[in-house]
Every structure is written in structure tokens, then in C-alpha cells.
């Protein structure tokens, strides 16, 4: 099955390239042999341009080369031009012992960590982790779109050869492809504009000094983006971290956006009867958050209490699913093999459907509870959701949305 999906992706890649024969709207990022219009920030690794002996068009006349250097932090070659919406393409050849990335919509400000480069980074990862094409936020929130969900995306990058990247940044939508295979699909609104930068990562071992990373065919377009945009692929699922925003496909699926909680304690009114709640959360070390839902019970004004406790302590994650009804208390502590880890965004889903309750984590059903086939629709005061950080660093929440259950 994986081979079939790779074949389909590569066929789509070839078809997309055929449609990009026009060069009218593309511009080279390095039109000549100088680095005019760029500045080196944060580190002191050597970066320079070299004539490409295999050049076949105006976009690949020069290779950008970075050399790993001991005793210096991450080095970035940053464009002086700021870019908002664009499509960026390049090929990259990197030593398998290095790590790198390309910054998009990024910044360096004197009042932020002494000018540290920060912003979205499209990953170049030749390690066995294989997260090339994922989206990391340098200097701020960390991983926004790791490649934990798709084996096909992790197989896209091939060590020891040139790898082609296609990156689209349009509005709050960021998407990446490596060798024609889609890797990331993210909605995030923190940065709408910034510079493009090429990273030579710091090294921790002296024997890694002197190794290289090469970029070739660096080109960008900021006009007629529809003509060069690529179609999404089925193996990639979007992550929406934009507060109060619904993408077109989410709206078509019946979702309604909820505002992100501003304080550590926030209460939402929920629809009567049945609903499905979806949200992304990121936990830090030694933190506890509680998601409480109060639901109509079997009769009268009594309520059913549902509590989901997410706890990170001493490097160990645990979730506890507690349902309290008139007939007693039900507690489940499911194992969490699909928890993506500390400092990573995880996807939670809660389904409440007339006495049937389900708790999902990153696409896997962890716990469920059946307590009645009856439902009292009159107990509307019981319908609320409460999100509360109990102690430690606040758990980050994003992309909260509701809809009617779509069937299990």
C-alpha cells in the first residue's frame, strides 16, 4: 500500500512540474554570485555561493553552500526582503550527519532574545527520525507539525541525493512537499510576513566540522499563486492552531469554531444532547490540565459529570477519564501509546452522543463509557465545558471546535 501511495504522489509531482513550464512569475533568490540583499545572523558558520556546473536555467546558476563550524550557534543567512504570501522551491543536498532548515516568515529583533532568529522553519532532517518537511518554530513554540502521523511523509526525503522542496505560504495556511510527497498542512496565524533564511545548524562534536549543505534552484513567486499551487494529498491531515478560525474543509464537515481560553479557567456553553469536541493541546513539564464537561443526566435537574485529566510529571504523560452519574463513578486510565510527546501538539477529541461518551487521542480511541440509552433534553443548564490548568505551566490549547457527532 505504501508503494502505491508513493507512486501516486510521484505521478502528481510530475504532473505539477509539467504545469510549471512558465517562468514569468518565478524569481531567483540568488540572481548573481554575490550575497547582496542577505545578512548573516546569530552564528559564524561560513556560507557562500558557488557556480553550478550543471546549470540548465536561470534559477540554478549558483548553489548556496553552508559549512558546519564548531564553537558557534545556529547560523542563518537571512534575506533583507520580507515575504508574505508566496510559493518557494529549491533542491537540497545535505550531509547525513547534519540537521538544517529553511526559515519562512521569520524575524530577528533586538528586543527578542538579543536578536535571535525566530519563526517558522521547514525542516531538513536526514536522521533516522525523518521529519524532513515538517514545520518547526525556531526560537519560540517548537514543533508545530512534526511528521508523527504519516509514514509516507517520513519516507519522502532520501539521503545522499538532491531532494526537491515545494513550500506554500498563503494567508494562515502553510503547506510543504518533499519530492512531490506532501509532508505538512498547518493553519497558524502568528506570523503573516517575514524574511526567508537558510540555516547551518550548530554542531556538538568537533568531528562534524567542515561538512556541507547545498541548496540549488532557489526560486520564489509572489504572484499568480493559484497557477503554481499543488493539490493536497489524502495521507496528510491538517492541524489548525488559529484561534476562532475554520478552514473551508472544516466548515464543510460541520465544525463550529470556539475561541481559545484566555485565562486558565474558561467555560463554554455546549449544545443540548450530543456533540463532538476537537482540540489541539501541548503540555510542558510537570503540568496538569482538567477538561470538565457537565451533561444532562437521566431525570430532573441532575447532571452527569465528565472529567478528563491530562497530566505531565517527571517526563511521564497520563490521562484519566472519569464519569460520575447517579449510579456511581467510572474511572479509566488508558494507556497512551499515541501521545506525541512533551512540547508537541497533540489532538484530542471528545464525543458525547446521548449516553455514549468517547475520548480519542491522536486518532486512537482510548476510553468510552455507556451509561444509558435515555436522555433528558430539558436539563440544558447542565450543558457546559470547562478547561482549567490546575498547576504548573499552562497547557497550550488551540483549534477548539464543535460539531454534531458524525457517527462512530
C-alpha positions as CSV (number, residue, x, y, z in Angstrom):
1,X,0.0,0.0,0.0
2,X,2.8,2.4,0.9
3,X,4.4,1.8,-2.5
4,X,1.1,2.5,-4.3
5,X,0.8,5.8,-2.4
6,X,4.4,6.8,-3.2
7,X,3.7,6.1,-6.9
8,X,0.5,8.2,-6.9
9,X,2.4,11.0,-5.1
10,X,5.3,11.0,-7.6
11,X,2.9,10.9,-10.5
12,X,1.1,14.0,-9.1
13,X,4.6,15.6,-8.6
14,X,5.5,15.0,-12.2
15,X,2.1,16.4,-13.4
16,X,2.6,19.5,-11.3
17,X,6.1,20.1,-12.7
18,X,4.7,19.9,-16.2
19,X,2.3,22.7,-15.4
20,X,5.2,25.0,-14.3
21,X,6.8,25.5,-17.6
22,X,6.2,29.2,-17.4
23,X,8.9,31.3,-15.7
24,X,7.1,34.6,-15.9
25,X,6.2,34.8,-12.2
26,X,9.2,33.0,-10.7
27,X,12.2,34.9,-9.5
28,X,15.6,33.6,-8.4
29,X,16.6,34.2,-4.8
30,X,20.2,34.5,-5.9
31,X,20.4,36.1,-9.3
32,X,24.2,36.6,-9.3
33,X,27.3,35.4,-7.5
34,X,27.0,37.9,-4.7
35,X,25.1,37.7,-1.4
36,X,23.8,41.2,-1.8
37,X,20.4,41.5,-0.1
38,X,21.3,39.0,2.6
39,X,22.9,39.1,6.1
40,X,24.4,36.5,8.3
41,X,22.8,36.4,11.8
42,X,23.4,34.6,15.1
43,X,26.3,32.3,14.2
44,X,29.6,32.4,12.3
45,X,29.4,29.4,10.0
46,X,30.7,30.0,6.5
47,X,28.1,30.5,3.8
48,X,28.8,31.3,0.1
49,X,27.7,30.9,-3.5
50,X,29.3,28.7,-6.0
51,X,28.8,28.3,-9.7
52,X,26.7,25.3,-10.6
53,X,28.4,23.4,-13.4
54,X,25.1,21.6,-14.2
55,X,23.0,24.7,-14.5
56,X,20.2,24.4,-17.0
57,X,18.1,27.6,-16.4
58,X,18.3,31.0,-14.8
59,X,17.2,29.7,-11.3
60,X,20.0,27.2,-10.7
61,X,23.1,29.2,-11.9
62,X,24.5,29.3,-8.3
63,X,24.5,26.8,-5.4
64,X,24.2,28.2,-1.9
65,X,26.7,26.3,0.4
66,X,26.9,26.2,4.2
67,X,29.8,24.7,6.1
68,X,29.3,23.3,9.6
69,X,31.5,25.1,12.1
70,X,32.5,24.2,15.7
71,X,32.0,26.6,18.5
72,X,29.3,28.7,17.0
73,X,25.5,28.7,17.5
74,X,23.0,28.2,14.7
75,X,23.9,30.4,11.7
76,X,21.2,32.0,9.4
77,X,21.7,33.7,6.0
78,X,18.6,36.0,6.0
79,X,17.0,37.9,3.2
80,X,16.6,41.6,3.7
81,X,13.3,41.3,1.7
82,X,10.2,40.5,3.7
83,X,7.8,38.0,2.2
84,X,4.1,37.4,3.0
85,X,2.2,35.1,0.6
86,X,4.5,33.1,-1.7
87,X,5.5,29.7,-3.1
88,X,9.1,28.7,-2.6
89,X,11.0,25.9,-4.3
90,X,14.5,24.6,-4.0
91,X,16.6,21.4,-4.0
92,X,18.9,20.5,-1.2
93,X,21.8,18.1,-0.7
94,X,23.0,17.7,2.9
95,X,25.5,15.5,4.7
96,X,23.6,12.8,6.6
97,X,25.2,13.8,9.9
98,X,23.8,17.4,9.8
99,X,20.5,19.0,10.6
100,X,19.2,22.1,8.8
101,X,16.1,24.0,7.8
102,X,14.7,27.0,5.8
103,X,13.1,29.8,7.8
104,X,10.0,31.4,6.3
105,X,8.1,34.5,7.6
106,X,10.8,34.9,10.2
107,X,12.3,37.7,12.2
108,X,15.3,38.9,14.2
109,X,14.5,41.7,16.7
110,X,16.9,43.4,19.2
111,X,14.2,43.2,21.9
112,X,13.7,39.5,21.5
113,X,16.4,37.2,23.0
114,X,19.1,39.6,21.7
115,X,18.2,39.3,18.1
116,X,17.6,35.5,18.0
117,X,16.2,34.4,14.7
118,X,12.7,33.1,15.3
119,X,9.7,31.9,13.2
120,X,8.5,29.1,11.0
121,X,11.2,26.6,9.9
122,X,10.7,23.9,7.2
123,X,12.8,21.0,8.5
124,X,15.7,19.3,6.7
125,X,16.2,16.2,8.7
126,X,18.4,13.4,7.3
127,X,18.4,11.5,10.6
128,X,16.5,8.3,11.3
129,X,13.7,10.4,12.8
130,X,13.0,11.5,9.2
131,X,10.9,14.7,9.8
132,X,12.1,16.5,6.7
133,X,9.3,18.8,5.5
134,X,7.8,19.1,9.0
135,X,7.2,22.6,10.4
136,X,9.1,23.7,13.5
137,X,9.0,27.2,15.1
138,X,12.6,28.2,15.7
139,X,13.1,30.2,18.9
140,X,9.5,30.1,20.1
141,X,6.9,27.3,20.3
142,X,8.9,24.4,19.0
143,X,7.3,21.7,16.8
144,X,4.0,22.8,15.2
145,X,3.7,20.0,12.6
146,X,6.0,17.0,13.3
147,X,5.8,14.1,10.9
148,X,4.5,11.7,13.6
149,X,1.3,10.9,11.7
150,X,2.4,9.7,8.2
151,X,5.0,7.0,7.3
152,X,4.6,8.1,3.7
153,X,5.7,11.7,4.5
154,X,8.7,10.4,6.5
155,X,9.8,8.3,3.5
156,X,9.9,11.3,1.2
157,X,13.4,12.6,1.9
158,X,16.2,10.4,0.5
159,X,19.7,10.6,2.0
160,X,22.7,11.1,-0.4
161,X,20.8,12.7,-3.2
162,X,19.2,16.1,-4.2
163,X,15.7,16.5,-2.6
164,X,13.2,18.9,-4.0
165,X,11.1,21.1,-1.7
166,X,7.9,22.9,-2.6
167,X,6.6,25.3,0.1
168,X,3.3,27.3,0.1
169,X,2.5,30.1,2.5
170,X,-0.8,31.7,1.8
171,X,-2.7,33.6,4.5
172,X,-2.6,31.4,7.6
173,X,-2.1,28.2,5.6
174,X,1.4,26.7,5.4
175,X,2.0,23.5,3.3
176,X,5.1,21.6,2.3
177,X,6.1,18.8,-0.1
178,X,9.4,16.9,-0.4
179,X,10.0,15.1,-3.7
180,X,6.3,15.5,-4.6
181,X,5.1,13.9,-1.3
182,X,3.1,16.3,0.9
183,X,4.5,16.5,4.4
184,X,2.8,19.3,6.3
185,X,-0.5,21.1,6.3
186,X,-0.8,23.8,9.0
187,X,-3.1,26.7,9.8
188,X,-1.4,29.2,12.1
189,X,-1.7,33.0,12.2
190,X,1.1,34.1,14.5
191,X,3.3,35.4,11.7
192,X,2.0,36.7,8.3
193,X,5.2,38.2,7.0
194,X,9.0,37.9,7.5
195,X,12.3,37.1,5.9
196,X,13.5,33.8,4.4
197,X,16.7,32.3,5.9
198,X,18.9,29.3,5.4
199,X,20.2,27.6,8.4
200,X,23.6,25.9,9.2
201,X,22.9,24.2,12.5
202,X,25.3,24.2,15.4
203,X,27.3,21.1,16.0
204,X,28.1,19.4,19.3
205,X,31.0,17.3,18.1
206,X,34.3,18.6,16.6
207,X,34.4,15.8,14.0
208,X,31.3,17.2,12.4
209,X,33.0,20.4,11.4
210,X,33.6,21.0,7.7
211,X,30.6,19.2,6.4
212,X,28.3,20.9,3.9
213,X,24.7,21.5,3.0
214,X,23.9,22.7,-0.6
215,X,20.8,24.5,-1.9
216,X,20.1,24.7,-5.6
217,X,17.4,26.1,-7.9
218,X,16.2,28.6,-5.3
219,X,13.2,30.4,-6.7
220,X,10.1,32.2,-5.4
221,X,6.9,33.6,-6.7
222,X,4.5,36.1,-5.0
223,X,2.0,36.5,-7.9
224,X,-0.4,34.1,-9.7
225,X,-0.1,31.6,-6.8
226,X,-3.1,29.6,-7.9
227,X,-1.3,28.6,-11.1
228,X,1.6,27.0,-9.2
229,X,-0.3,25.7,-6.1
230,X,-0.3,21.9,-5.6
231,X,-3.2,19.8,-4.5
232,X,-3.4,18.3,-1.0
233,X,-2.8,14.6,-0.7
234,X,-5.1,12.3,1.3
235,X,-2.4,10.9,3.6
236,X,-1.9,14.4,5.2
237,X,-4.3,15.7,7.8
238,X,-4.4,19.5,8.6
239,X,-3.5,20.9,12.0
240,X,-5.4,24.1,12.8
241,X,-3.8,26.3,15.5
242,X,-5.6,29.5,14.5
243,X,-8.0,30.7,17.3
244,X,-11.6,31.1,16.2
245,X,-10.8,30.1,12.6
246,X,-12.3,27.4,10.4
247,X,-10.8,26.3,7.1
248,X,-13.1,25.5,4.2
249,X,-12.9,21.8,4.7
250,X,-13.6,22.1,8.4
251,X,-16.7,24.2,7.7
252,X,-17.9,21.7,5.1
253,X,-17.6,19.0,7.8
254,X,-20.0,20.9,10.1
255,X,-17.5,22.3,12.6
256,X,-18.1,25.5,14.6
257,X,-15.0,27.3,15.9
258,X,-14.7,28.1,19.6
259,X,-12.4,30.9,21.0
260,X,-9.3,29.7,22.7
261,X,-9.4,30.2,26.5
262,X,-7.8,33.4,27.6
263,X,-7.5,32.7,31.3
264,X,-6.6,29.4,33.0
265,X,-10.3,28.9,33.7
266,X,-12.8,29.2,30.9
267,X,-16.4,28.0,30.5
268,X,-18.2,27.2,27.2
269,X,-21.9,26.5,26.6
270,X,-22.4,23.3,24.8
271,X,-25.3,22.1,22.5
272,X,-28.0,20.0,24.2
273,X,-28.0,16.3,23.5
274,X,-24.9,15.4,21.5
275,X,-21.7,17.0,20.3
276,X,-18.2,16.3,19.2
277,X,-15.4,18.4,20.6
278,X,-12.0,18.7,18.8
279,X,-8.9,20.5,20.1
280,X,-5.1,20.5,20.0
281,X,-3.1,20.7,23.2
282,X,0.6,21.0,24.1
283,X,1.8,20.0,27.5
284,X,5.0,21.1,29.2
285,X,7.0,19.6,32.1
286,X,5.1,19.0,35.3
287,X,1.7,20.4,34.3
288,X,-1.9,19.3,34.8
289,X,-5.0,20.4,32.9
290,X,-8.5,19.3,33.5
291,X,-11.3,19.3,30.9
292,X,-14.7,19.1,32.7
293,X,-18.0,18.6,30.9
294,X,-21.3,18.7,32.7
295,X,-24.1,16.8,30.8
296,X,-27.8,16.3,31.3
297,X,-28.5,13.2,33.4
298,X,-31.3,10.7,33.3
299,X,-34.0,12.7,35.0
300,X,-34.8,16.0,36.7
301,X,-32.0,18.6,37.1
302,X,-29.3,16.1,38.0
303,X,-26.2,16.3,35.8
304,X,-23.6,13.8,34.6
305,X,-20.1,14.9,35.3
306,X,-17.3,14.1,32.9
307,X,-13.7,14.9,33.7
308,X,-10.7,14.4,31.5
309,X,-7.4,14.9,33.3
310,X,-4.2,15.3,31.3
311,X,-1.0,15.2,33.4
312,X,2.7,15.5,32.6
313,X,5.0,14.9,35.5
314,X,8.6,13.8,35.6
315,X,8.6,13.1,31.9
316,X,5.6,10.8,32.1
317,X,2.2,11.5,30.5
318,X,-1.1,10.1,31.8
319,X,-4.7,10.7,31.1
320,X,-7.6,9.8,33.4
321,X,-11.2,9.6,32.2
322,X,-13.8,10.0,35.0
323,X,-17.6,9.8,34.5
324,X,-19.8,10.4,37.5
325,X,-23.6,9.6,37.2
326,X,-26.4,9.0,39.7
327,X,-25.4,5.3,39.7
328,X,-21.8,5.8,40.6
329,X,-18.3,6.7,39.5
330,X,-16.5,5.2,36.5
331,X,-12.7,5.8,36.2
332,X,-10.5,4.7,33.3
333,X,-6.8,5.3,33.0
334,X,-6.0,4.3,29.4
335,X,-2.5,3.7,28.1
336,X,-1.3,6.4,25.7
337,X,0.9,4.8,23.0
338,X,0.0,7.6,20.6
339,X,1.0,10.6,22.7
340,X,3.3,12.6,20.6
341,X,5.4,13.8,23.5
342,X,6.1,16.9,25.6
343,X,6.3,20.2,23.8
344,X,4.5,18.7,20.7
345,X,0.9,19.4,19.6
346,X,-1.5,16.5,20.3
347,X,-5.0,16.2,19.0
348,X,-7.8,15.4,21.5
349,X,-11.4,14.5,20.6
350,X,-14.4,14.1,22.9
351,X,-17.6,12.5,21.5
352,X,-20.8,12.8,23.6
353,X,-23.8,11.1,21.9
354,X,-26.9,10.5,24.1
355,X,-25.3,8.4,26.8
356,X,-22.3,7.2,24.8
357,X,-19.0,9.0,25.6
358,X,-15.7,8.5,23.9
359,X,-12.2,10.0,24.4
360,X,-9.8,10.0,21.5
361,X,-6.1,10.9,21.4
362,X,-4.3,11.4,18.1
363,X,-6.8,9.3,16.2
364,X,-6.9,6.4,18.6
365,X,-9.9,5.6,20.9
366,X,-8.6,5.4,24.4
367,X,-11.7,5.2,26.5
368,X,-15.5,5.0,26.3
369,X,-18.5,4.8,28.6
370,X,-22.1,3.8,28.1
371,X,-24.4,4.8,30.9
372,X,-27.9,5.0,29.4
373,X,-29.8,5.0,26.2
374,X,-32.2,7.6,27.6
375,X,-31.5,11.4,27.6
376,X,-33.2,14.3,29.2
377,X,-33.1,17.2,26.8
378,X,-34.7,19.6,29.3
379,X,-31.6,19.8,31.6
380,X,-29.9,22.4,29.4
381,X,-28.2,24.2,32.4
382,X,-26.0,21.1,32.6
383,X,-24.5,21.6,29.2
384,X,-21.2,23.3,29.6
385,X,-17.5,22.7,29.1
386,X,-14.7,24.0,31.4
387,X,-11.0,24.0,30.8
388,X,-8.7,24.6,33.8
389,X,-5.0,24.4,34.3
390,X,-4.6,23.1,37.8
391,X,-0.8,23.6,38.4
392,X,2.5,24.1,36.6
393,X,3.0,25.8,33.3
394,X,-0.2,26.5,31.4
395,X,-1.1,23.8,28.9
396,X,-1.4,25.4,25.5
397,X,-4.7,24.8,23.7
398,X,-5.6,25.6,20.1
399,X,-8.1,24.9,17.4
400,X,-11.1,24.2,19.6
401,X,-14.2,23.4,17.6
402,X,-17.6,21.7,18.0
403,X,-20.0,19.8,15.7
404,X,-22.8,17.2,15.9
405,X,-21.5,13.7,16.0
406,X,-20.8,12.2,12.6
407,X,-21.2,8.6,13.5
408,X,-18.7,6.2,15.1
